[in-house]
Amino acid sequence: MMKGFWERILPFFGVAAGPREAPLPGPAPEVDAMLAALPPGGHVPGLAIGVCRGNRPPVFKGYGLANLEEGLPVDPEHTVFRIASVSKPITATALARLVGQGILSLDDPLARYVPEYPQTGITLRHLAAHTAGLRAYRGKEYALNRPMSIAQGLEVFRDDPLEFEPGTGFNYNSFDFVLLSLAMERAAGLPFERLVEQEVLRPLGMEHTTPEDPVYPVAGQAGFYTRSRAGFRRALEVDNRYKLAGGGYLSTVADLCRLGKAYLQGAAIPEDLKADFLQSQEVGGNPTWYGLGWQVSRDAAGRAYYGHVGNGVGGYSNFYVYPEYQTAIGILVNCTDPGIQAYLDMVIDRILEDPDGA
């Protein structure tokens, strides 16, 4: 589908239409060519892709540089990127497990766990669905560089009025997940990061997924950049620990594929909770195209998926799970929004169009 559009746009990225003569290891040749064109074309410093399809061996490949100053190439299984809002599906997975264990309920009032937050009428479901009425970032709040705990992070938005009565509107933001994570850790009696490690990361083998500590980089951590007319420069320093649940995790494409595969195999969350988490919520009879911590929609070709796009300082991410195709796809970039989402959509389309490729 949309092949005429593709053939017009591909040359802009330095990619010739049509397959290569000799296949390369990793992604199918056409997908490989499309992604390989991005770093030398100045579109991204580096990126990695991971594809898990059915029972086939996973396919991982890196392109460009993880660190421009040191000339280190991207290692798709070990280079650790900022995943921004792809942190939300990880949090949602932990939330579903807590619900399944009876530790909390989606319809519990937030006030039960976070009484210091002054707004009333909000449930945990509202927070996970972005229907609580909280505001989004103002100005450069997305780039705060203050060492705050989750509880301390409430000071950023606590005194602001709601934009609508809980449950009557939809407003995507990361502050919802600050409150949600605080409620989760208090309900479970564990710090949020330990809770996620115990309920999600360790059981699913996501050993390279971790909170970012600005002072102590982890092994394999990429450099984080921002694109400008002159090229790439180091991104602003930020401290995302207070909003860990909504945008503070580091990960690899290999780990994202492990998460997606666990969902496809029914090993991630209780089966009876999938309808809550992986179906679009409705407000006033209209779909929001968002479940609980997951974007839930159909792509341009009409294929159903759940997943998330993330854009943060120094990191851009795509994570999609296509149940009908039994396929999970992760793409991570080590710079702030490089403006290539339409192109990545084409890459994903090509992957799904080819039943024998990856």
C-alpha positions in Angstrom: 0.0 0.0 0.0 1.0 3.6 -0.6 3.8 2.4 -2.8 3.7 5.5 -5.0 4.4 7.7 -1.9 7.2 5.4 -0.8 9.0 5.6 -4.2 8.8 9.4 -4.0 10.1 9.7 -0.5 12.8 7.0 -0.4 15.3 8.9 -2.6 15.2 11.8 -0.1 16.8 9.5 2.4 19.3 8.2 -0.1 17.6 4.8 -0.6 17.1 3.4 -4.0 13.7 1.7 -4.5 13.7 -2.0 -5.0 15.6 -4.9 -3.5 19.3 -5.4 -3.3 20.9 -8.2 -5.2 22.6 -9.9 -2.2 20.8 -10.3 1.2 22.6 -9.1 4.3 22.3 -10.7 7.7 19.7 -9.2 9.9 16.7 -7.4 8.4 15.5 -8.1 4.9 17.5 -6.3 2.2 15.1 -3.5 1.5 14.5 -2.8 5.2 18.3 -3.0 5.8 18.9 -0.5 3.0 16.3 1.9 4.3 17.7 1.9 7.8 21.4 2.0 6.7 20.7 5.2 4.8 19.7 7.2 7.9 23.1 7.8 9.7 25.2 8.7 6.7 22.3 10.9 5.5 22.6 12.9 8.7 19.1 12.0 9.9 20.2 10.2 13.1 23.5 9.5 15.0 22.6 5.9 15.4 19.7 3.5 15.8 18.9 -0.1 16.5 16.1 -2.3 15.3 14.7 -5.5 16.8 12.1 -7.8 15.2 10.6 -10.9 16.9 8.2 -12.8 14.6 6.4 -16.0 15.7 8.8 -18.8 16.6 11.6 -17.5 14.4 14.9 -16.4 15.8 14.8 -12.7 16.6 16.5 -10.3 14.3 18.6 -7.4 15.7 20.8 -4.9 13.9 22.5 -1.6 14.7 23.3 1.4 12.4 25.5 4.4 12.9 27.2 5.4 16.1 26.1 5.0 19.7 28.7 7.6 20.7 29.9 10.2 18.2 32.8 11.4 20.2 34.3 8.0 20.6 33.2 6.5 17.3 31.5 3.6 19.0 29.0 1.7 16.7 25.6 0.7 17.8 25.4 -2.8 19.2 21.7 -3.8 18.9 21.7 -6.2 21.8 23.8 -4.1 24.2 23.6 -0.4 23.3 21.3 1.1 25.9 19.1 4.0 24.7 16.6 6.4 26.4 13.2 4.9 25.6 11.2 7.9 26.8 7.4 7.1 26.8 8.0 3.5 25.9 8.5 3.4 29.7 4.7 3.5 30.0 4.1 0.0 28.7 6.6 -1.3 31.2 4.8 0.4 34.0 1.5 -0.8 32.7 2.8 -4.4 32.8 3.8 -4.0 36.4 0.4 -2.4 37.1 -1.5 -5.4 35.6 0.5 -7.8 37.6 -0.3 -6.0 40.8 -4.0 -6.0 39.9 -3.8 -9.7 39.1 -2.3 -10.3 42.6 -5.1 -8.3 44.3 -2.6 -5.8 45.6 -4.6 -3.0 44.1 -7.6 -2.4 41.8 -7.8 -0.2 38.7 -10.8 1.6 40.2 -9.1 2.4 43.5 -9.2 6.1 44.3 -5.8 7.8 44.0 -6.5 9.4 47.3 -6.2 6.1 49.1 -2.5 6.0 48.2 -1.5 9.6 47.6 -3.6 11.7 50.0 -1.3 14.7 49.7 -2.5 15.2 46.1 -5.3 17.7 46.4 -7.5 16.9 43.4 -10.3 14.4 44.0 -12.3 11.9 42.0 -9.3 10.3 40.2 -8.8 6.6 40.0 -5.8 4.6 39.0 -7.6 3.7 35.8 -8.0 7.4 35.0 -4.2 7.9 35.4 -3.2 4.9 33.3 -5.7 6.0 30.5 -4.8 9.7 30.6 -8.3 10.6 31.4 -7.6 12.1 34.9 -7.6 15.7 33.7 -3.9 16.5 34.5 -2.1 19.0 32.4 0.8 18.3 30.1 4.3 19.9 30.2 4.6 23.6 30.2 7.6 25.3 28.6 10.7 23.3 29.2 9.4 21.0 31.9 10.2 18.1 29.7 13.9 18.8 30.3 14.0 19.3 34.0 17.4 18.6 35.5 16.5 18.4 39.2 17.3 15.3 41.4 13.8 14.6 42.6 12.2 11.4 43.9 8.8 10.4 42.6 7.1 11.9 45.6 9.1 15.1 45.3 8.1 15.3 41.6 4.5 16.1 42.6 5.7 19.7 43.4 5.9 20.3 39.6 2.2 20.0 39.0 0.4 19.4 42.4 -1.1 22.9 42.8 -2.5 23.1 39.2 -6.2 22.7 38.6 -7.5 19.8 36.5 -8.3 20.6 32.9 -11.5 18.6 33.0 -13.4 16.4 35.4 -11.8 12.9 35.7 -13.2 10.5 33.1 -14.7 13.2 30.8 -11.7 13.9 28.6 -8.4 12.6 27.3 -5.1 14.5 27.7 -1.9 12.6 27.2 0.9 13.5 29.6 3.6 12.0 31.9 2.4 13.5 35.2 -0.4 10.9 35.2 2.3 8.3 35.5 4.2 10.1 38.3 1.0 9.8 40.4 0.4 6.2 39.2 3.9 5.0 40.1 3.7 6.6 43.6 0.4 4.8 44.2 1.9 1.5 43.0 4.9 1.7 45.2 2.9 2.5 48.3 0.4 -0.2 47.6 3.1 -2.8 47.1 5.4 -1.5 49.8 8.4 -1.4 47.5 10.2 1.4 45.7 8.9 1.7 42.2 12.1 0.7 40.5 12.4 -2.5 42.6 8.7 -3.3 42.1 9.2 -3.1 38.3 12.4 -5.2 38.5 10.6 -7.8 40.5 7.4 -8.0 38.5 8.6 -7.3 35.0 12.3 -7.0 34.2 13.6 -10.1 36.0 10.7 -12.5 35.0 10.9 -11.4 31.3 14.7 -11.4 31.1 15.0 -7.7 30.4 18.4 -7.5 31.9 19.5 -4.3 30.1 16.4 -2.3 31.1 17.1 0.1 34.0 16.3 3.5 35.4 18.7 6.1 34.2 21.0 7.6 36.8 22.6 10.9 35.5 25.7 10.4 37.7 26.4 6.7 37.0 26.0 5.6 33.3 25.3 1.9 32.7 27.5 -0.3 30.6 26.7 0.2 26.9 24.8 3.5 27.4 24.6 5.5 24.3 25.5 9.1 24.0 22.4 11.3 23.8 22.1 14.0 21.1 20.0 16.7 19.5 19.9 17.4 15.8 20.5 20.9 14.5 21.3 22.4 11.1 25.0 22.1 11.9 24.7 18.4 12.8 24.4 16.7 16.1 25.3 18.1 19.5 25.1 16.6 23.0 21.5 16.9 24.3 20.7 18.9 27.4 21.4 17.2 30.7 18.2 16.0 32.3 17.2 14.0 35.4 14.2 11.8 34.6 14.1 9.9 37.9 10.9 11.5 39.2 9.0 10.5 36.0 10.6 7.1 35.7 7.3 5.4 35.1 6.3 7.6 32.2 9.7 8.4 30.6 12.8 7.5 32.6 13.9 4.0 31.6 16.8 3.0 29.5 16.6 -0.2 27.4 17.7 -2.1 24.3 15.7 -3.2 21.3 16.4 -6.8 22.4 14.7 -6.2 25.7 11.7 -4.5 24.0 11.3 -7.5 21.8 11.4 -9.7 24.9 8.5 -7.6 26.3 6.5 -7.8 23.1 7.1 -11.5 22.7 5.9 -12.1 26.3 2.6 -10.4 25.4 2.2 -12.4 22.2 2.8 -15.6 24.1 0.4 -14.7 27.0 3.2 -14.6 29.5 3.2 -10.9 30.4 0.0 -10.2 32.2 -3.1 -12.2 33.3 -5.2 -13.0 30.3 -8.4 -11.6 31.9 -6.8 -8.2 32.1 -5.9 -7.8 28.5 -9.3 -6.3 27.7 -8.7 -3.5 30.2 -5.1 -2.7 29.2 -5.0 -3.5 25.4 -8.3 -2.0 24.2 -8.9 1.6 23.5 -10.7 3.5 26.2 -13.7 5.6 25.4 -14.7 9.1 26.5 -18.2 10.3 25.6 -18.7 7.3 23.3 -15.6 8.1 21.3 -12.3 6.1 21.3 -9.2 7.6 22.7 -7.0 5.1 20.8 -5.2 4.6 24.1 -5.6 1.7 26.5 -3.9 1.6 29.9 -0.3 2.6 29.3 -0.5 1.5 25.7 -1.4 3.2 22.4 -4.0 1.0 20.8 -5.0 1.6 17.2 -4.6 0.6 13.6 -1.8 1.6 11.3 -2.3 3.2 7.8 -2.8 -0.2 6.3 -5.5 -1.1 8.8 -3.4 -3.5 10.9 -4.3 -3.6 14.6 -1.5 -3.0 17.0 -0.7 -1.9 20.5 2.6 -0.2 21.4 4.0 3.2 22.1 6.1 6.0 20.5 8.5 7.9 22.8 10.2 11.2 22.3 12.4 12.6 25.0 15.6 14.6 25.3 18.3 12.6 23.5 16.1 9.6 22.7 13.3 8.6 20.3 11.6 5.2 20.3 9.1 3.0 18.5 7.6 -0.1 20.0 4.8 -2.0 18.3 3.2 -5.4 18.8 1.0 -6.7 16.0 -1.0 -9.7 17.3 -2.3 -10.8 14.0 1.2 -11.1 12.7 2.7 -12.4 15.9 5.3 -9.7 15.5 7.0 -7.3 17.9 9.2 -4.5 16.6 11.4 -2.1 18.5 13.3 0.8 17.0 15.5 3.1 19.2 17.4 6.3 18.2 19.9 8.2 20.3 18.6 11.7 19.6 15.7 13.9 20.3 12.9 13.6 17.7 14.7 13.3 14.4 11.6 13.9 12.3 11.6 10.5 10.6 8.4 8.9 12.0 6.7 8.7 8.5 9.9 6.9 7.3 9.9 4.5 10.2 6.3 3.8 9.5 7.3 2.7 6.0 10.1 0.5 7.5 7.5 -1.2 9.7 5.1 -1.6 6.8 7.8 -3.3 4.7 8.6 -5.7 7.5 5.0 -6.7 7.9 4.4 -6.9 4.1 7.1 -9.5 3.7 6.0 -12.8 5.2 9.4 -14.3 4.8 11.5 -11.3 5.9 12.3 -9.7 9.2 
